[in-house]
Amino acid sequence: MKKHIFAAAVVSLVSGGAAVNAEPAFGFGLSYVFGGDWALGVRVFHDNEPDEMKLALGADYKFGSRAFRPTVGVAYLAEDYYLDLSLGYDTGKKALDYGLGLGASFETEEPASDGSPDVDPTSDPTTDPTGCEASPIGLSAACIN
């Protein structure tokens, strides 16, 4: 029964429509596996937008049981770190377990700028620095002072 639930969760994450158009982000970190074990692992997040919750697929190496642990879970992805809650399958014990992880994230999207260049609001683009009006072809017209 547990194998079927885990397989269904993995299939639903992999086949999700949002994951098709998104660019993934990656992470590397440490997880505490409830029950007293620690694991070192990698994560792939379904999207690279920072400061949002993401779906995560991963793989850990558990130090205590000396086994690999494929994972599926949710994570808060920041610009340079992530926090995750994962459901994993300990291949040594052949049992499901839960973990809480923290790690560094890579390939996240840069924060979007407002798109407006720095422009002096008092300047007029139709005048040159001397205060003369510019002609339509870019030449300075005669100044009337």
N, C-alpha and C positions, 0 to 999 in steps of 0.2 A: 504494500500500500504506500509506504513512504517513498519508494522508488518512483511510483506513478505520480505522486504529488510533485516531487522534485523535477521529474521530466516535463510535466505539464508547465511548471513555472519557467523552466528554461526555454521551452518552445514558445510560450507566450511572450517572453521578453525578446527573443531573437526575431520573431515574426511581427513585432509591433510596427504599426504604420509610421510612427514618429521617428523610429530609428532608421528608416530607409533614407530620408532626406538629410539627416543631421550628420555633422562631422563629430567623430568620437574624441574623447579626451582620455588620458591614461593616468594611472596613479601607482605609487609604490609605497607600501607602508607596513605597519605593525597592527595586528589584531589580537584582542583578548577573546579567547573562545570560552564561553561559559562552561564551567566544569573544571577550570583551573589550568588551561593550556594557553600558550602564546603561539602566534603564527606570523610568519613573514610572507607577504604576498604582493601580487600585482592586480590592478583593477582596470577595466575598460568601462567608461561611462558612455551612455547612449548619445550624449550631446556635449558640446564644449562650451556652452553658455555658463559663465560663472554666476554664483550667488543664487542657485536654484537647486531643487531636489532632482536627482537623476536616478535612473535604473543603472545597476552595476553588475557586471559579470567579472569573475575573477578566479584566481587560483592561489592557494596558500600552501606553505609548508609548515606543518605543526611540529614544534620542537619536542613536546612531551611524548606524543604518540609516534613521532618520526614517520608521519604519513602526509600525503598530499590531500588537499581539501578544495575541490571545485566549489565555487560559491555563486550565489545569486542574491541580490539585495537592493537596497535603496541607499543613496548617499546624498549628503549636502556637499556640493562642489563649489569651492571658492576659487579665486584666481590662482592660488599657489598651494592649496591644501584641500583635503577632503575628510569628512567624517562619515562612516558608513555603519549600517546594521545589516549583517549578512546571515543567510541560511546556507550552511555548507554540508558536504558529505565527506566524512572522514573515511578515506579509502582503507586505512588500517583496521579500524574498529567496525567498519561497514555500518555506520550509524549517522543520522542527521545531528547537527549541532548548530548553535547560534553564536555569532561573534559581533564584537564592537570594534571598529577599526579607525585609525588615524594615519594619514600619510600625506606625502607630497603629490600634487597633481601637475600634469604637464599637458601641453597642447590645448590649454584653455583659450578661449577667445579673449582678445583685448577688450577693455571697456570701450563702448562706442562713444565717440566724441560728438559734440553737438553739430558738427559739420560746418560751422561758420568760421571763416578765417578771421584773424585779428585785424580789424579795420577801424581806423579812427573815425568815429561818427561825425566829427566836425569837418572832415575833408570832403571835397567835391571832386568826383572822378573826372569831371569835364574841365577842370582847371589844372594848369601846371603849377609847379612850386612858386612861380613868380606871381601868381594870381591872374594870369592871362587865360582867356578861354581857349580851349583846344578846338581845332577845326575837325570836321568829320573824318579827314584822312590822317589825323594824328599830328599835324603841323600846328605850331602855335600861331594864333592870329594876332593881329596888332592889338596892343593893350591901350585902353583908353583910360588915362589917369587924370 
